[in-house]
Structure formats: C-alpha cells, structure tokens
Amino acid sequence: MEVKPGYKQTEVGVIPEEWEAKSLGSILSKGRLGGNYANQDAEGELPLMKMGNLARGYFDLSKVQFITPSVRPEPVHRLVYGDVLFNTRNTLDLVGKVAIWRDELPVAYYNSNLMRLEFDPEQVCSNEYANYSLNTEGAVSRLRALATGTTSVAAIYTRDLMKLQVLVPPKPEQRAIATALSDVDGLLGGLDRLIAKKRDLKQAAMQQLLTGQTRLPGFHGEWVSVRLGDVADPSRSWSFTGGPFGSNLKSSDYTESGVRIIQLQNIGDGEFKDDYEIYTSVAKADELLSCNIYPGEIILSKMGDPVARACIIPSRHSRYLMCSDGIRLAVDSLRFANNFVFAQINAPDFRNRAANAGTGSTRKRIGLTELRNLPLKCPPTKDEQTAIAEMLTEMDGELAGLEQRREKTRALKQAMMQELLTGRTRLL
C-alpha cells in the first residue's frame, strides 16, 4: 500500500513521520492498583470508585458504593484531580476502560480492580492527552485484543497491558491536540450543567403547576379531586383495562410484517422504548381486538419499581398490540387533557401514592382496582389542564433540543479524536 508523503507505515497503521508507536510500559513512570476495601451500598463518608464507575474517558457516578466505616483506606489510594485510571477487570466488552478523574466528588478512593496510570512527563505532555489517546477507536480495539477470560469475567493483566502500542506525537502537538479536545469537553460540560438546570426548573414547575400551588394567568376556581378511573373515556368499554394481554399469542402468529407488539418492560420514565420489536399478522390482530392499543393512549406498568410508570403510545404506527402485563388508559377527551393526565401520572406525588397502594416487598405490583381509585387533582376546566400541559411540553422540547445538541457535540468530539489522535489531521 502506498503511503503518502510525510507519513510512515507502522504495526498500528499509517502515522505521521514525526510520531512514534511505543509500548505503554515505556511511557509510564508507574502503575498502581487500588485497595481491596470492604464496601457497602449505604451512603458513607468515603466513596469508592469501582469498575462500574469507569466509562470511556470519564467517570459515571450514577451508582456509587462506599467504604465501610470500620475501614481506614490508605492515603495513596485517594484520587486527585487528573488521575487516569484503567479498568483491569470487567466483562469481555467492558474491560480496559480508561477514564480521568476531575474531582467529581470532594473525596474518593479507588479499588483493586482499577490501576492508576502515571505517565513519564518527558514523553507525555499531560494526563488529559493520555486519557484522550487511550480512548480512540484504535486504542480501545487493541485493549480488547489483550483481554483474556470469559464473556462475563475477563481481565487484562499488567504484563500484557505494558505491551500495548500507543501513538506518541511530539509534545507540542500533544498539547495542541489536548487543548482542542479540552475545548470541546468544556462545551459538553456547559451543556451538561444547563441540562441539569433545565431539569431542575421543570421539576419545580411540575410541583407548582400540577398541584395548583401556582396558577397560570387567567385561570381561577378551586381544583377538584377525581379518581384515575374517572378520567377514562366512558364510551370505550376497553379504554381502561388490565390483565395479561396477548396471553393467547403463539409463535406461529408472528410474521415479518404486520402489527407491532410492544412489551411493557420497555417503558421508561415517561418514555416509550420499542427496542425489541415483534410482529404478528393483521388478521390475528383483528381477532385480538381487546389487545389493540392506539397512538395517544397511555400505558401504565402494573409491576416494577416504581409501579404505574407511564408512557404515551407514539404515532409511528396506526395501532399496536400489547403482549405484556399492563394497563391501558384512553382519556375522556371531552373533560380531560390527555397530556395533563399523563404529566400527573408521572409526577412524584402520584408515583408515591401508587407505590403505597402497591403490594410486594422486592418488586411492587399494583392492581387495576387500586389504580382506578388513586386520587388525581385537576383544574376545574380542560382549558387550564391544556395550558399546563403545553407549558410542560414546551420545557420538554427545550430539554430535548439541548440533549440533541449535546449528542451532536459528542459525535463531533469523537470525530475530532479520530482525526487528531491518529495524525490524519494535523495541528501544526
């Protein structure tokens, strides 16, 4: 293969002539494993970073465990800003993740499945650059090739890790690359903070508007309390019903085209997720009319934590079939605004009432009768319900726009990493 001028062929591909491909061991000054500390889910004073907390390039703190109070960790295992950690053990797909610590918590330690990588400052300009370099597509692919073990339990041993080939540009170019990518990270951080602020504002607005504590201009009158069962459309006998839908569906009824079946376990917090698609024939769907659900209807879960989480059926198809245990609600459109009822169902107050009405210790379940009787507070007119729903929908739209912008920025960063950290595009 012909190599264009200014580039050379190496074992890790074509790179600029001024760059080098070196083993990780040759550019490290030290690698230090964390401590084997007893830990707990209950919140404590000392958070412990584990393999599940490492994502590609950053830390995920959605679930944090804590060192048990009786254990005193070693000071050397305390994280400081800029530490680069490597995940030595995980599943075959997730082992070998690299992330940089940016003081996400005031204090934190790391455990023995993680290794802190300390780089030779004569060869690597900064930990920021090293973190970017070890998260390129090529580096991730080479790390996966080093993993040994089963699909569920795999490891990358230190002796193999030290042989990992990494690209080392001249330090001035490293600094330029790190600066460019750090600028994008700064933009992402700003978007994350703005999204968090908008979510907090929406939660506050929901608490005020959905309880009547704050009224929109032009609306007056006392709010009324109704049961959830009262908001169902009385003209459709099947509008609010429960039970195991589609239990008589057989594998022979499924076809490659026809009516989509949704599974209730794919309902998130206010979100419809049809990741798993099954189809059945239109003729079979006509036979199972009681299982038909339509765009705009609300589906509530009967089981889970929390119970009664809800979503609105999307309009991508003219109808769907439900094949899982759940409850369908078609709102009486003459008296109630559909999106207002949906917002009320997903509000914390209603969720708490549903949880208290449910049964079961490990996994809650709520029956149709209990759900029907749950109180729902409503404005006296449908116009006010609609105005509240429109305001909340507008806030949702702002959030969706910001999240879309964040995803585009992330994609831009990935493209920049692929160009800059392979030498395809130079910052000279």
N, C-alpha and C positions, 0 to 999 in steps of 0.2 A: 504494500500500500504506500502510495506516495505521500510524503509528509511535506506540508507547505513550509516555506522559508520561515525561520525564527522558531520552529518547533522541533521536537525530537520524540522518537518512539521509546516508551519505557514499558515495564511489565504491568503498569497500571494504566496504560494508554498514552495518547499523544499529549505532551505538555510543553510549555514554553522552554526554550533552551536554557534560560536563567534559573528555572525551577529545578528542584531535586525531588526524587522519591526516596524517602528514608523510612527506616523502621521506627515504630512508635517508641521502642525502647531507647533508641539513640537520641531522641529529642526530649526524653523525660529526665528529670532530676530525681524524682521519687514517685512511687505509687503506694498509697497507704489505705488498707482496708479499715472499715469502721468497727465498732464494738458489737459483741454479741449480747445485747441487753434485753432483759425481760421487758415486755411492753404490754399495754392494755388499750382497749377502745375508750374507756372512760377518760375524760379530759384531765390532764395533769399539767404540771409546770414545765415539763421538758418534752417538747415534740420530738419524735424520732422519724427521720426520713428513711423509707424502705424502698424496695424495688418498684412497688406500685406507684410511688410518688414521682418517678422519673418519666418524663415524656421526651420527645425528640427536641432537645435544645432548651427545655425549660422544666420547671417543677410543677406538678399537679397536686394541689392541696385540697382536692375535693373530699378526700378521706385521709385523715391524719391520726396516727396512733401515738401513744405517749409512753415514755419510760416509766416503769412502776416507781412509786415514791420511795421505796426502800433501796433503790439502786442509785449509786453515785457514778455517773459516767466520767470517763477520762477527758480532761480538757482538750486533748489533742483531737478528739472526735467531734468537737464543736465546729459547726460550719461558720465560715466567714465569707463576706461578700466576694464574689468572683470565683469561689471554689468550683472546679469542674469535676463532676462525679460520673463514674462509669458503673453500669449495672452488670455485675458478673454472673447473676443467675436470674432466670425467669423462664417463661415458656420459650419454645424454639423461635417464635416470631418476635418476641419482645426482649430477649436477652441482648445485651450490648448497647442499650440506650445510653446516650450521653446528654447531660444537662448542666447548666450553670446556675449557681445559687446567687440570687440577687436580693438577699435579705427579705424574702417573702414573709418571714416571721422574725420577731425580735431575737429569739434564741431557738436553736435546733441542733440536733446531733444526727449522725448517720450510722447505719448498722453494718454488719459484717458482709452483707451481700453487695455493698457498694464500695467502690475504690475511688479515693481522691487522687486525681492526676495532677502532679506538679511538674511544670514544663521548664526546660532549660531556657532562661531568658536570653541566652546568646543566640538561640536558634528560633524561638517563637516569641513574637512581639508582645502577646497578651493572651490571657485565658479566654477573652472574648473571641479572638481569632481562632484559637484552638477549638472552642465549642462549635463555631460555625463549620470549621473544616471537618470535624468528626461527625457532622450531621448531613453531609452531602449524600446524594444517592449512591455515589461510588463507595464512600466510606461505610455507609450502612450495609451495602451489599457485601463488602469484604469482611465486615464484622460478622455478619450472619454465616458466612462460609467458615468461620472459625468455631462456631458453636458445636458442641457435642452433647448428646443426650437424647431424650425422647421429646415428643411434641409438647408434653405438659411440663417436663422438668429438663432444663438444658443449662449449660454453663459454658463460659469462655474462660479458660484457665490463663493465668498470668503469663506462663511461658509462651503460649500461643499469641496472647494479646501483644506482647512485646515485639512480635514479628510483623504486626500489621503495617502495611505500607501506607504512608501518608504523604501528601504533597506539601512541599516546603518552598514557597516563593521567597525571594529576598525580603528582608524585614520591612523596608519602606513600602513594598507592595502589599505585604500583610497588613500594615497599618492602614493603608488606603482602603483595602477591602473591608477590614473590620469597621472602619468609620462609616463607609457607605451602608453596610448592613445594620449597624447600630442605629443609624438614622431611621431606617425602616422600622426597627424594633421600637424606637421612640414613638413613631406614629402609631404602631399597633398598641403600645401601652396607653397612649392617649385615647384611642378608640375604646379600649377595654374599660378605662375609667369612665368615659362618657356613657357607655352602655350600662355600666353598673349604676351610675347616677340616674339614668332614664328609668331603669327597672325600679329603683327605689321610689322615684316620683310616681310611677304607675301604681306601685303597691299602696302608696299613701293616698293616691286618688281613688283607688278602688275602695279602700277603707272608709273614705269620706263619702263618696258618691253612692256606694252600694248599701250604705246603712242609713242614708238620709241625713247624716250629720252636716253635709254641705249640699245646698240646693243650687241647681243651675238657674240663671236669671230667667224670670218669667213664670216660674212654676211654684205653686203653693198647694196647701192641703196636706192633711195627715196621710202618712204612709199606712198601708194595710198589710196585715199578715195573712198569707194564704199557705195552704199545703202544696207541696210539689205536685201532688196528684191533681190539684185544681187547675194547673196550667196546661194540662193535656187537652188536645183537640177532642171534644166530645163526639164529633161526627165520624171519627175514625176509631172503631172499636179496637183496632190493633195498635193504636197510637202509643199507648204506654203499657208495655207488656214485658214480662220477664221469663226466665227459664232457659234451659239448654236449647238454643236454636240449632236447627240443622242436624239434629242427632240422627236423622234417618238418611243423611247423605252418605253415599258409598263411594269408594274409589272409582267404581265404574261410571259414576255420574260426572266425574271431572273430565273436561275436554281442554284442548289447547286454546279454544276461543269460546266466548260466551259471556256469562255474567261473573263479575269478580266477587270472590268471597273474601271478607276481611275477618281477621282473627282479633278478638278483643284484647289479647295481651299486648297488642301493638299500639294501644292507646297510651299516650304520654300525658303530661300535664297540659291539657288544652290543645294537644296536637294529635293529628291523625297520622299514623305511621303504617303504610302498607308495604313494608319491606318484603313480606312473604306473600306472594300472590298465588292464589289457586283459582281455577276457573271451572265452571260447570255449564252444562248446556242451557240454552234459553228455555227449552221445553221443560227441563227439570225445574228451573227457577219458577216457571209459571205454575207448576204443581205445588211448589212450596211457597205460596203467597204470603203466609204468615212470617216467613223469614226475609221477605223483601224489605229493604231499607232504602231511603232516597236522600238525595242531596239536601242539606239544610236541616235534617233531623239530628237530634242529639243522642249520643250513645253514652251510657254510664256503665262503669265496671261494677260488678257485684262482688268481686274479690280483689284482694291485693292490699298494699299499704302505700298510699291511702285507698280506701274504698271510695266509690262514687266519683272517681276522676272521670272527666268527660271530654268529649271532642265533638265537633260538628262534622257530619259526613260531607266530604268535598264534592265538587260538581264535575269531576273529571269523567264520570260515567253517569248514565241516566238512572241506574239503580245498582244496588249491591245485594249480596246475600250475607247474613251473619251466621257463622258456623260455630261460635263460641258462646259461653255462658255470659249473658249480659242483659242490659235493659235499654230499650229504645224509647225515646220520648219525642213525639211530634207536638209542638207547642200550638195552642189555640191562638192563631194569628189575629183574631178579632179583638182579643183582650190583652194579649201579651206580646212584647217584642222578643223575638227568638234570641237575638244576641245578648239582650239583657238577662234573660233566664240563664243562658249559657255562662255569662260572666258571674252571676250569682252562685251557680253550682260550683264553679272553680274558685270561688272566694274562700279565704281561710275560715270564716265563720261557719259557712255551710259544710265545709270539709270536716271541721271539728264536730259538728252535730252528727254527721254521717258516721264518723269514727266511733262516737259514743253510742250510737244506735246499733253498730255492727257487733257481731259475735266472733269469738275465736281469739286465741292468745298470740300464736305465732303468725297467722295470716288472717286478717279480718275478712268477714263476709257480711253483706247486708242483703236482706230480703226485700222483695217488691213491696210488701205491706209497710215495712219500716220506712222505706224510701218514700213512698207515697205520702206518709204522714209527717215528713220533715217540714218544718216551717220555712217559709221564704218571704222576705219582706219586700214589698213592691210599692212604687209610687202610685198615686190614685189614677193616673192616666197613662195610656200607652205612649202618648207623645213624649212624656218625660222619660219613660223607660228607653225609648228610641234615642233621645238626645244623650242620655248617659252612655248607652252602648256605642253611639257614634264617637263620643269623646274618647272612650277607652280603645275603640278600634283605630282611631287616629294615632293614639300613643303607640299602639301595637305596630302601626305602619312605620312610625319613626324608628322604633326599635329594629324592625325588620330591615329597614334601609341601612341603619348603622351596622347591623350584623353582616349584611351583604357587602358593605364597603370593607369591613374587616376581613371577610373571606377573600375578597379580591386583593387586598393588601398582602395577605398571607401568601396567596398564589404568586404575587409579584416578587415577594421575598424569596420564595423557593426558586423562581426562575433566575433571579439575580445570583443566588448561591450557586446554582448550576453553571452559570456563565462565568462568574468571577473566581470561584474556587477550583475551577478546572483549567483556567487560563484561556478559555475560549474568547472571553472579552477581557481586555487588559486595562488597568487603571495606571497609566504611566505619567 
